[in-house]
Amino acid sequence: MVFDSRKDARAASAGSILVTRLMVRGVAGVVTDGGFRDATEIAGLDIQAFHSRPWAPTNLTLHQAIDINVPIGCGDAPVFPRDVLVGDNDGVIVIPAHLADGVAAEAAQMTAYEDFVSERVRGGQSILGLYPMTDDANQPLFEAWRAANGR
């Protein structure tokens, strides 16, 4: 579930009780460009949760739920129903639904390559020509690494 809080964290978008209820109802994750109260409790729940910062005050005059399953903006990004959101400790991205499969395939490829690069760099190789791959001699090394690692 994505909350459009207009990047305004002066009032919490949700707290641990609401997020717990959403989790119990089957919501896979919650994202807001505002703040959450009870952020420590929410972090301990079995649900992905992303917010701009913890913020305790709840003020119903700043944020009011007015609709569901409609296009919104969150953190300056448009979000449409059925879009795919992917988040980690670095942030959240919105992937339009019609692009999700292609982006996932490219991300898997890039993740494999970055894992290969990290292993080579830990082993002492310079990143020159390796990252980005501008030296074609690295391609067969990468392909052999992928085969050996089932990637």
N, C-alpha and C positions, 0 to 999 in steps of 0.2 A: 504494500500500500504506500502510495506516495502522497505526502502532504505539501501543498503549496502554501507556504507561510510567508511568501514575498520577501524571503531572506531576512525576516524580522524575528529575532530571538527574544524580544522583550517579553514575550509570553510563551509558555511552553506549548508545543504542538501536541504533546501527549505526555503521559506519565506511565509508571510501571503497571498500574491497574489496567489502563486502556490497552497498552501494548500486550499485556498478558492475555486479555480478552481476545485481541486480534490473533495472537498465537494459537490459542485454544480453538478458535474458529477456522484455523487452517491457513492464515496469512503466513507466507514464507519469509517476509522481511518488511521493514518499515524504513522509509527515507523521508527526511524533511530538510528543507533549506533553512529551518528555524532551529529551535532548541527542544530538548526533552528535559522534563524534570525527572528525578529519580534515575539519572543516567547510570549510576553504578549498579542499581538493581536491574535495569534493562540490559546492561552488558552481561549480567549473569543469567539471563533467560536464554532459552534454546530457540532464538530467533535472531536473524541478522537485523541490526539496527544502525542507522547512520543519521547523524545530525550535525549541524554546524558548531554547536557548543552546548554544554549542559546549561540549563537555566531553570531556576526553581519557580518563579511566579507563573501562576495560571491567571489569565485575564481574558474572559470570554468576549470582551469588546474588541480585542485585537484579532482573534482567530475564531471563526465560526464555520462549522461544516455546513456547506450549502448544496453540495451535489456529490455524486460519485460516478465513476466511469465516464468522465468527460475529459477533454484535453485540458491540461494545466501547464503552468511553468513551475519549475523547481530549480533553484540555483541558476537561473538564466537559461535553462535548457527546456525546450518543449517536451512534454511527456504526454503520449497518447495512450488510450486503453490498449492493452496487449503488448506495449513496448516491453523490452527486456532491460532490466537494470542489473548491473554487475558492480559489486562494491568490494573493497578491501580496506585495509588501514590507510591507504593513500587517497581514497576517495571513491566516488560513484560515477559511473557513466550510464547514459541512456542509449540503447541501441534500438532503432526503429524495428518493429516486428518483422518487416519484410526483408531486412538485412541481417537478422540475427544468425541464421545458419552460416552464411558466408563469413561473417565476422568471427564466429566461433571457430571455423576451420582455419582461418588465417591466424587467429590467436593461438591455436594449438601448435601450428607450424612455428610461429615466432617464439613461443615458450620453449619448444624443443631446441630451437637454435640458441636461445639465450642460455639454456641449461648447458649445452655443449660449450658455448663460449666461456661461461663461468668455470667449467671444469678445466678448460685449456688455460685460462688465465691463472687459476689456482696452481696449475702445474708449471707456471713460469712463462707462458707464451705472451708476447706483446699483443696489444689489441690492434696494432697497425695491420691493416689488411684483413683482420679477423672480424672486427666490429666497428663499422659495418663490413660485410664481406666484400672487399674490393680486390682481394687476391684470390683468383680462381683456384689456386692450389689448396685452399681450405675446403672447397666443395666436396671432393672425394673423402676428406677426413670426416666431414660432417655426415656424409651418407654412411660411412662405415660405423660411425658412432651411433647413428640412428638404428642401424641394423643390429648392432651389438646390444643396444639398450631397448629394443622393441618399441622404438618411437617413430 
